[in-house]
């Protein structure tokens, strides 16, 4: 899954190339073992709250 935080179209286009990457079953299993689903929590910026795409104070 691409994680996109582009500010320019060129950055977005570069990030979209990640959709072309195909992981093998071995790769997926290795990732799942390294980072178990239950261990993933929280947000990138948990202290920031957005409302309609704008930071709410």
Biopython code that builds the backbone (N, CA, C, O; Angstrom):
import numpy as np
from Bio.PDB.StructureBuilder import StructureBuilder

atoms = [
    (1, "UNK", "N", (0.852, -1.167, 0.000)),
    (1, "UNK", "CA", (0.000, 0.000, 0.000)),
    (1, "UNK", "C", (0.893, 1.224, 0.000)),
    (1, "UNK", "O", (1.730, 1.383, 0.888)),
    (2, "UNK", "N", (0.726, 2.073, -0.970)),
    (2, "UNK", "CA", (1.528, 3.286, -0.983)),
    (2, "UNK", "C", (1.055, 4.269, 0.078)),
    (2, "UNK", "O", (-0.144, 4.454, 0.284)),
    (3, "UNK", "N", (1.997, 4.881, 0.732)),
    (3, "UNK", "CA", (1.691, 5.931, 1.701)),
    (3, "UNK", "C", (2.106, 7.235, 1.050)),
    (3, "UNK", "O", (3.297, 7.524, 0.929)),
    (4, "UNK", "N", (1.145, 8.009, 0.638)),
    (4, "UNK", "CA", (1.427, 9.186, -0.169)),
    (4, "UNK", "C", (1.281, 10.456, 0.659)),
    (4, "UNK", "O", (0.259, 10.676, 1.308)),
    (5, "UNK", "N", (2.309, 11.280, 0.626)),
    (5, "UNK", "CA", (2.276, 12.580, 1.270)),
    (5, "UNK", "C", (2.930, 13.586, 0.337)),
    (5, "UNK", "O", (3.784, 14.371, 0.751)),
    (6, "UNK", "N", (2.526, 13.556, -0.910)),
    (6, "UNK", "CA", (3.164, 14.373, -1.939)),
    (6, "UNK", "C", (2.696, 15.818, -1.878)),
    (6, "UNK", "O", (1.534, 16.106, -1.591)),
    (7, "UNK", "N", (3.628, 16.716, -2.155)),
    (7, "UNK", "CA", (3.307, 18.139, -2.254)),
    (7, "UNK", "C", (3.365, 18.604, -3.705)),
    (7, "UNK", "O", (2.856, 19.671, -4.046)),
    (8, "UNK", "N", (3.991, 17.790, -4.552)),
    (8, "UNK", "CA", (4.102, 18.136, -5.972)),
    (8, "UNK", "C", (3.648, 16.949, -6.811)),
    (8, "UNK", "O", (3.720, 15.803, -6.369)),
    (9, "UNK", "N", (3.185, 17.225, -8.011)),
    (9, "UNK", "CA", (2.717, 16.179, -8.917)),
    (9, "UNK", "C", (3.833, 15.179, -9.192)),
    (9, "UNK", "O", (3.581, 13.978, -9.287)),
    (10, "UNK", "N", (5.056, 15.662, -9.320)),
    (10, "UNK", "CA", (6.174, 14.750, -9.592)),
    (10, "UNK", "C", (6.366, 13.761, -8.448)),
    (10, "UNK", "O", (6.692, 12.598, -8.684)),
    (11, "UNK", "N", (6.165, 14.213, -7.213)),
    (11, "UNK", "CA", (6.280, 13.317, -6.062)),
    (11, "UNK", "C", (5.157, 12.289, -6.068)),
    (11, "UNK", "O", (5.382, 11.121, -5.752)),
    (12, "UNK", "N", (3.960, 12.712, -6.424)),
    (12, "UNK", "CA", (2.827, 11.802, -6.495)),
    (12, "UNK", "C", (3.066, 10.738, -7.561)),
    (12, "UNK", "O", (2.831, 9.554, -7.321)),
    (13, "UNK", "N", (3.529, 11.154, -8.727)),
    (13, "UNK", "CA", (3.808, 10.195, -9.797)),
    (13, "UNK", "C", (4.864, 9.185, -9.371)),
    (13, "UNK", "O", (4.749, 7.995, -9.667)),
    (14, "UNK", "N", (5.875, 9.654, -8.687)),
    (14, "UNK", "CA", (6.923, 8.748, -8.205)),
    (14, "UNK", "C", (6.359, 7.758, -7.190)),
    (14, "UNK", "O", (6.680, 6.570, -7.243)),
    (15, "UNK", "N", (5.531, 8.228, -6.278)),
    (15, "UNK", "CA", (4.928, 7.361, -5.272)),
    (15, "UNK", "C", (3.999, 6.333, -5.895)),
    (15, "UNK", "O", (3.920, 5.199, -5.421)),
    (16, "UNK", "N", (3.295, 6.720, -6.957)),
    (16, "UNK", "CA", (2.353, 5.810, -7.605)),
    (16, "UNK", "C", (3.056, 4.627, -8.257)),
    (16, "UNK", "O", (2.425, 3.599, -8.505)),
    (17, "UNK", "N", (4.340, 4.752, -8.537)),
    (17, "UNK", "CA", (5.101, 3.631, -9.094)),
    (17, "UNK", "C", (5.115, 2.446, -8.133)),
    (17, "UNK", "O", (5.304, 1.307, -8.562)),
    (18, "UNK", "N", (4.918, 2.697, -6.846)),
    (18, "UNK", "CA", (4.922, 1.611, -5.870)),
    (18, "UNK", "C", (3.780, 0.624, -6.118)),
    (18, "UNK", "O", (3.845, -0.521, -5.669)),
    (19, "UNK", "N", (2.744, 1.054, -6.822)),
    (19, "UNK", "CA", (1.639, 0.153, -7.152)),
    (19, "UNK", "C", (2.067, -0.945, -8.116)),
    (19, "UNK", "O", (1.395, -1.970, -8.229)),
    (20, "UNK", "N", (3.173, -0.737, -8.804)),
    (20, "UNK", "CA", (3.680, -1.720, -9.750)),
    (20, "UNK", "C", (4.491, -2.818, -9.071)),
    (20, "UNK", "O", (4.793, -3.834, -9.696)),
    (21, "UNK", "N", (4.844, -2.630, -7.812)),
    (21, "UNK", "CA", (5.652, -3.609, -7.084)),
    (21, "UNK", "C", (4.765, -4.787, -6.684)),
    (21, "UNK", "O", (3.707, -4.604, -6.081)),
    (22, "UNK", "N", (5.201, -5.972, -7.020)),
    (22, "UNK", "CA", (4.478, -7.188, -6.663)),
    (22, "UNK", "C", (5.338, -7.985, -5.690)),
    (22, "UNK", "O", (6.448, -8.400, -6.023)),
    (23, "UNK", "N", (4.820, -8.193, -4.498)),
    (23, "UNK", "CA", (5.548, -8.952, -3.496)),
    (23, "UNK", "C", (5.190, -10.430, -3.599)),
    (23, "UNK", "O", (4.046, -10.784, -3.883)),
    (24, "UNK", "N", (6.166, -11.274, -3.370)),
    (24, "UNK", "CA", (5.929, -12.714, -3.376)),
    (24, "UNK", "C", (5.267, -13.120, -2.064)),
    (24, "UNK", "O", (5.230, -12.340, -1.112)),
    (25, "UNK", "N", (4.753, -14.324, -2.020)),
    (25, "UNK", "CA", (4.185, -14.841, -0.774)),
    (25, "UNK", "C", (5.239, -14.845, 0.325)),
    (25, "UNK", "O", (4.936, -14.566, 1.485)),
    (26, "UNK", "N", (6.478, -15.161, -0.042)),
    (26, "UNK", "CA", (7.575, -15.157, 0.928)),
    (26, "UNK", "C", (7.780, -13.753, 1.492)),
    (26, "UNK", "O", (7.933, -13.586, 2.702)),
    (27, "UNK", "N", (7.785, -12.734, 0.610)),
    (27, "UNK", "CA", (7.953, -11.345, 1.066)),
    (27, "UNK", "C", (6.839, -10.952, 2.014)),
    (27, "UNK", "O", (7.094, -10.384, 3.076)),
    (28, "UNK", "N", (5.597, -11.251, 1.636)),
    (28, "UNK", "CA", (4.456, -10.897, 2.486)),
    (28, "UNK", "C", (4.550, -11.572, 3.845)),
    (28, "UNK", "O", (4.298, -10.943, 4.873)),
    (29, "UNK", "N", (4.910, -12.849, 3.854)),
    (29, "UNK", "CA", (5.028, -13.578, 5.121)),
    (29, "UNK", "C", (6.133, -12.963, 5.987)),
    (29, "UNK", "O", (5.967, -12.815, 7.197)),
    (30, "UNK", "N", (7.253, -12.609, 5.363)),
    (30, "UNK", "CA", (8.369, -12.003, 6.107)),
    (30, "UNK", "C", (7.953, -10.685, 6.749)),
    (30, "UNK", "O", (8.299, -10.416, 7.899)),
    (31, "UNK", "N", (7.216, -9.869, 6.012)),
    (31, "UNK", "CA", (6.741, -8.586, 6.537)),
    (31, "UNK", "C", (5.762, -8.820, 7.684)),
    (31, "UNK", "O", (5.860, -8.177, 8.729)),
    (32, "UNK", "N", (4.825, -9.735, 7.488)),
    (32, "UNK", "CA", (3.833, -10.018, 8.531)),
    (32, "UNK", "C", (4.482, -10.548, 9.799)),
    (32, "UNK", "O", (4.033, -10.236, 10.902)),
    (33, "UNK", "N", (5.534, -11.347, 9.655)),
    (33, "UNK", "CA", (6.244, -11.862, 10.831)),
    (33, "UNK", "C", (7.037, -10.761, 11.530)),
    (33, "UNK", "O", (7.126, -10.743, 12.757)),
    (34, "UNK", "N", (7.614, -9.841, 10.752)),
    (34, "UNK", "CA", (8.422, -8.761, 11.330)),
    (34, "UNK", "C", (7.560, -7.720, 12.023)),
    (34, "UNK", "O", (7.952, -7.156, 13.044)),
    (35, "UNK", "N", (6.378, -7.466, 11.460)),
    (35, "UNK", "CA", (5.476, -6.448, 12.000)),
    (35, "UNK", "C", (4.076, -7.057, 12.106)),
    (35, "UNK", "O", (3.271, -6.899, 11.188)),
    (36, "UNK", "N", (3.774, -7.749, 13.205)),
    (36, "UNK", "CA", (2.455, -8.361, 13.356)),
    (36, "UNK", "C", (1.349, -7.307, 13.305)),
    (36, "UNK", "O", (1.516, -6.193, 13.803)),
    (37, "UNK", "N", (0.218, -7.672, 12.697)),
    (37, "UNK", "CA", (-0.887, -6.730, 12.533)),
    (37, "UNK", "C", (-1.333, -6.125, 13.859)),
    (37, "UNK", "O", (-1.649, -4.936, 13.914)),
    (38, "UNK", "N", (-1.364, -6.915, 14.922)),
    (38, "UNK", "CA", (-1.823, -6.401, 16.219)),
    (38, "UNK", "C", (-0.851, -5.383, 16.830)),
    (38, "UNK", "O", (-1.211, -4.669, 17.765)),
    (39, "UNK", "N", (0.387, -5.316, 16.301)),
    (39, "UNK", "CA", (1.377, -4.382, 16.843)),
    (39, "UNK", "C", (1.289, -3.000, 16.198)),
    (39, "UNK", "O", (1.921, -2.051, 16.664)),
    (40, "UNK", "N", (0.507, -2.890, 15.131)),
    (40, "UNK", "CA", (0.378, -1.612, 14.438)),
    (40, "UNK", "C", (-0.734, -0.817, 15.093)),
    (40, "UNK", "O", (-1.873, -1.277, 15.164)),
    (41, "UNK", "N", (-0.409, 0.370, 15.570)),
    (41, "UNK", "CA", (-1.411, 1.186, 16.268)),
    (41, "UNK", "C", (-1.043, 2.656, 16.154)),
    (41, "UNK", "O", (0.110, 3.008, 15.905)),
    (42, "UNK", "N", (-2.039, 3.500, 16.339)),
    (42, "UNK", "CA", (-1.799, 4.940, 16.369)),
    (42, "UNK", "C", (-1.730, 5.549, 14.993)),
    (42, "UNK", "O", (-1.766, 4.857, 13.976)),
    (43, "UNK", "N", (-1.631, 6.850, 14.988)),
    (43, "UNK", "CA", (-1.559, 7.592, 13.740)),
    (43, "UNK", "C", (-0.213, 8.259, 13.608)),
    (43, "UNK", "O", (0.593, 8.251, 14.538)),
    (44, "UNK", "N", (0.021, 8.830, 12.465)),
    (44, "UNK", "CA", (1.282, 9.532, 12.238)),
    (44, "UNK", "C", (1.377, 10.780, 13.101)),
    (44, "UNK", "O", (2.441, 11.111, 13.624)),
    (45, "UNK", "N", (0.243, 11.473, 13.243)),
    (45, "UNK", "CA", (0.193, 12.704, 14.015)),
    (45, "UNK", "C", (-1.015, 12.658, 14.955)),
    (45, "UNK", "O", (-1.988, 13.382, 14.740)),
    (46, "UNK", "N", (-0.968, 11.817, 15.995)),
    (46, "UNK", "CA", (-2.148, 11.647, 16.853)),
    (46, "UNK", "C", (-2.582, 12.912, 17.587)),
    (46, "UNK", "O", (-3.735, 13.011, 18.006)),
    (47, "UNK", "N", (-1.682, 13.878, 17.750)),
    (47, "UNK", "CA", (-2.037, 15.100, 18.470)),
    (47, "UNK", "C", (-2.706, 16.136, 17.573)),
    (47, "UNK", "O", (-3.223, 17.142, 18.060)),
    (48, "UNK", "N", (-2.698, 15.891, 16.266)),
    (48, "UNK", "CA", (-3.304, 16.832, 15.325)),
    (48, "UNK", "C", (-4.682, 16.314, 14.927)),
    (48, "UNK", "O", (-4.843, 15.134, 14.616)),
    (49, "UNK", "N", (-5.663, 17.192, 14.938)),
    (49, "UNK", "CA", (-7.019, 16.826, 14.551)),
    (49, "UNK", "C", (-7.421, 17.645, 13.333)),
    (49, "UNK", "O", (-7.250, 18.864, 13.292)),
    (50, "UNK", "N", (-7.959, 16.940, 12.343)),
    (50, "UNK", "CA", (-8.374, 17.597, 11.107)),
    (50, "UNK", "C", (-9.893, 17.676, 11.038)),
    (50, "UNK", "O", (-10.592, 16.776, 11.504)),
    (51, "UNK", "N", (-10.392, 18.741, 10.462)),
    (51, "UNK", "CA", (-11.819, 18.905, 10.204)),
    (51, "UNK", "C", (-11.940, 19.504, 8.817)),
    (51, "UNK", "O", (-11.472, 20.615, 8.566)),
    (52, "UNK", "N", (-12.573, 18.761, 7.912)),
    (52, "UNK", "CA", (-12.737, 19.195, 6.529)),
    (52, "UNK", "C", (-11.395, 19.522, 5.870)),
    (52, "UNK", "O", (-11.284, 20.491, 5.119)),
    (53, "UNK", "N", (-10.381, 18.706, 6.157)),
    (53, "UNK", "CA", (-9.073, 18.888, 5.538)),
    (53, "UNK", "C", (-8.232, 19.990, 6.106)),
    (53, "UNK", "O", (-7.164, 20.288, 5.570)),
    (54, "UNK", "N", (-8.685, 20.620, 7.198)),
    (54, "UNK", "CA", (-7.950, 21.716, 7.831)),
    (54, "UNK", "C", (-7.653, 21.323, 9.276)),
    (54, "UNK", "O", (-8.471, 20.676, 9.929)),
    (55, "UNK", "N", (-6.495, 21.712, 9.764)),
    (55, "UNK", "CA", (-6.149, 21.431, 11.147)),
    (55, "UNK", "C", (-7.065, 22.209, 12.076)),
    (55, "UNK", "O", (-7.141, 23.436, 12.012)),
    (56, "UNK", "N", (-7.764, 21.472, 12.946)),
    (56, "UNK", "CA", (-8.665, 22.102, 13.912)),
    (56, "UNK", "C", (-7.880, 22.353, 15.204)),
    (56, "UNK", "O", (-7.170, 21.473, 15.692)),
    (57, "UNK", "N", (-8.011, 23.510, 15.723)),
    (57, "UNK", "CA", (-7.265, 23.881, 16.954)),
    (57, "UNK", "C", (-8.110, 23.637, 18.179)),
    (57, "UNK", "O", (-7.661, 23.886, 19.298)),
]
sb = StructureBuilder()
sb.init_structure("model")
sb.init_model(0)
sb.init_chain("A")
sb.init_seg("    ")
for serial, (resi, resn, name, xyz) in enumerate(atoms, 1):
    if name == "N":
        sb.init_residue(resn, " ", resi, " ")
    sb.init_atom(name, np.array(xyz, "f"), 0.0, 1.0, " ", f" {name:<3s}", serial, name[0])
structure = sb.get_structure()
